[in-house]
Amino acid sequence: GEGRSFVAGADISFMKDLTTKAAKEFGILGTNAFNAVENINKVVIGVINGFALGGGCELAMACDIRLASDKAKLGQPEVALGITPGSGGTQRLPRLVGVAKAKELIYTGSIIDAYEAEKIGLVNKVIEHDKLMDSAFEMAKKISSNAKLAVQYSKEAINKGIQVDEATSMFIESSLFGLCFSTADQKEGMAAFLEKRKPNFTNK
C-alpha cells in the first residue's frame, strides 16, 4: 500500500450497475479468495499499512495475524453505499471482536484507527510505521523456527474448531494432537527439551 492503502476495497465504479445475480457472484468470488487465504496450510501475517476498508478489511480478517501501522485505518463502511459487507465481513468480524462491537461497526460504517482496532481485538499489534515490516519478518522468523507441522495442525484445529460445537472442537484438537506424535519433529522437539538443547526440526 506504500503508506496509502493495504487494500482500499472494491472498485465502486465497477460495482455500481451490477445485477443481483452478478453482485452475488462477485461476493462469492471475494469470499472464495479470502477463504483460500484463511485455509492455506501456512501462517499468513497481514501487514496493514494505510487503509483496510470494505474488502480490504475482509482480506485482513482472513489472515491469521494482523500487524497494523500506526497510520492504519480499518472498517466495513459498506452501509454508506447501500450494501452489506459481501466477502466475509459479517461473519469474521463478530468472531474477532464479538457480536455487539461488530454490529456497531457494520451498522454505523465507522472507520477506526489502528489503536482502536487493537483495543477491540481486530488487530494483534500496532507498530510504528517505519518498523512495521521488520516486526512482521521478526514474527515470521519466530513462527518458522517452530515445528512446521505442529504450527500447521494448530491452525487447522483453531480454524475448524471455531466453526463447530465444543465437543466436536475438542475431538478435532485431540485428533490433531495425536497426529503430532507420528512426526519426526515431535520426537526431536521433546528429545531436545530433555537434553536441554535447541531442536533441529526437519519439518517431517
C-alpha positions in Angstrom: 0.0 0.0 0.0 3.0 2.3 0.2 1.5 4.1 3.2 -1.8 4.8 1.4 -3.7 1.5 1.4 -3.4 -2.1 2.5 -6.5 -2.6 0.3 -9.0 0.3 -0.1 -11.8 -2.1 -1.1 -13.6 -2.9 -4.3 -13.9 -0.6 -7.4 -17.2 1.1 -6.8 -17.5 2.2 -10.4 -17.4 -1.5 -11.4 -19.9 -2.5 -8.8 -22.4 0.3 -9.3 -24.5 -1.3 -12.0 -24.2 -4.9 -11.1 -27.4 -7.0 -11.3 -28.4 -9.0 -8.2 -27.0 -12.2 -9.8 -23.7 -10.6 -10.8 -23.3 -9.0 -7.3 -23.9 -12.3 -5.6 -21.3 -13.9 -7.9 -18.9 -11.0 -7.2 -19.3 -11.6 -3.4 -18.7 -15.3 -3.8 -15.6 -14.6 -5.8 -14.2 -12.5 -3.0 -15.3 -15.0 -0.3 -13.6 -17.8 -2.1 -10.4 -15.8 -2.4 -10.4 -14.9 1.3 -11.3 -18.4 2.3 -8.2 -19.6 0.4 -6.1 -17.2 2.4 -7.7 -18.3 5.7 -7.4 -22.0 5.0 -3.9 -22.3 3.4 -1.7 -24.6 5.5 0.8 -21.8 6.1 0.6 -18.9 8.6 -0.5 -15.6 6.9 0.5 -12.4 8.6 -1.4 -9.4 7.3 0.8 -6.3 7.4 -1.7 -3.4 7.4 -0.4 -0.1 6.2 -2.8 2.7 5.4 -6.5 1.9 4.6 -8.1 -1.5 5.0 -11.7 -0.8 4.2 -14.5 -3.0 3.0 -12.9 -5.8 1.1 -9.6 -4.7 2.4 -10.7 -5.3 6.0 -12.3 -8.6 4.9 -8.9 -9.7 3.5 -7.1 -8.6 6.6 -9.5 -10.6 8.8 -8.8 -13.7 6.7 -5.2 -13.5 7.8 -4.0 -15.5 10.9 -2.3 -12.5 12.5 -2.7 -8.8 11.7 0.0 -6.2 12.4 -1.0 -2.6 11.8 0.9 0.5 11.2 0.2 3.4 13.5 -1.2 5.1 10.3 -3.7 2.2 9.5 -7.5 2.7 9.3 -9.9 -0.2 9.2 -13.6 -0.6 8.8 -16.6 -2.0 7.0 -18.3 1.1 5.6 -20.5 -0.6 3.1 -23.8 0.5 4.5 -23.0 4.1 3.5 -23.1 2.7 -0.1 -26.4 0.9 0.3 -24.9 -2.6 0.6 -23.7 -5.1 3.2 -20.2 -6.5 3.5 -20.1 -9.2 0.9 -17.0 -11.3 1.3 -17.0 -12.4 4.9 -17.2 -9.2 6.8 -20.5 -10.0 8.6 -19.1 -13.4 9.6 -15.4 -12.9 10.5 -15.8 -9.5 12.3 -18.2 -10.9 15.0 -15.8 -13.8 15.6 -12.9 -11.5 16.1 -14.4 -8.6 18.1 -17.7 -10.0 19.4 -21.2 -9.7 18.1 -22.1 -6.4 19.8 -19.0 -4.5 18.6 -19.2 -6.0 15.1 -22.8 -4.8 14.8 -21.8 -1.3 15.9 -19.0 -1.1 13.4 -21.0 -2.6 10.5 -24.3 -0.7 11.2 -22.6 2.7 11.6 -20.0 2.1 8.9 -17.4 3.6 11.2 -13.7 3.7 10.2 -11.4 3.2 13.2 -7.7 3.8 13.7 -5.2 1.1 14.5 -5.2 1.7 18.2 -9.0 1.2 18.5 -8.6 -1.9 16.3 -6.0 -3.3 18.7 -8.2 -2.4 21.7 -11.1 -4.5 20.3 -9.0 -7.3 19.0 -9.3 -6.6 15.3 -5.5 -6.3 15.0 -2.9 -8.1 17.1 -0.5 -5.2 17.5 0.1 -1.6 16.4 3.7 -0.8 15.3 5.4 2.4 14.3 5.2 2.9 10.5 8.9 2.6 9.8 9.3 -0.6 11.9 6.3 -2.4 10.6 7.9 -4.7 8.0 10.9 -5.5 10.3 8.4 -6.5 13.0 6.5 -8.7 10.6 9.6 -10.5 9.5 10.7 -11.0 13.1 7.4 -12.6 14.0 7.5 -14.8 10.8 11.0 -15.9 11.7 9.9 -16.8 15.3 6.9 -18.8 13.9 9.1 -20.6 11.3 11.6 -21.6 14.0 9.0 -23.9 15.4 7.9 -27.3 14.1 6.1 -26.6 10.8 3.6 -29.4 11.1 2.7 -28.5 14.7 2.0 -24.9 13.6 0.0 -26.2 10.7 -2.1 -28.5 12.8 -2.6 -25.7 15.4 -4.0 -23.5 12.6 -6.3 -26.3 11.4 -7.5 -27.0 15.0 -8.4 -23.3 15.5 -10.0 -22.7 12.2 -12.1 -25.9 12.2 -12.8 -25.8 15.9 -14.3 -22.3 16.0 -16.9 -23.3 13.5 -18.4 -26.2 15.5 -19.8 -27.1 18.9 -17.4 -27.5 21.8 -17.4 -31.3 21.9 -16.6 -31.6 18.2 -13.9 -28.9 18.5 -12.3 -30.9 21.4 -12.3 -34.0 19.2 -10.6 -32.1 16.4 -8.0 -30.8 18.8 -7.2 -34.2 20.3 -7.1 -35.9 16.9 -4.5 -33.3 15.6 -2.6 -33.5 18.9 -2.4 -37.3 18.4 -1.3 -36.8 14.8 1.7 -34.8 16.0 3.1 -38.0 17.6 3.5 -39.5 14.1 6.0 -36.8 13.2 9.8 -36.8 13.4 9.6 -33.2 14.8 7.7 -34.3 17.8 10.5 -36.8 18.6 13.2 -34.2 18.0 11.4 -31.4 19.9 10.8 -33.5 23.1 14.3 -35.0 22.9 15.9 -31.6 22.6 13.9 -30.3 25.6 15.0 -33.2 27.7 18.6 -32.8 26.5 18.5 -29.0 27.1 19.4 -28.1 23.6 17.8 -26.3 20.7 15.7 -28.6 18.4 16.7 -29.3 14.8 13.4 -29.6 13.1 13.2 -31.2 9.7 9.5 -30.4 9.1 8.6 -34.0 8.9 
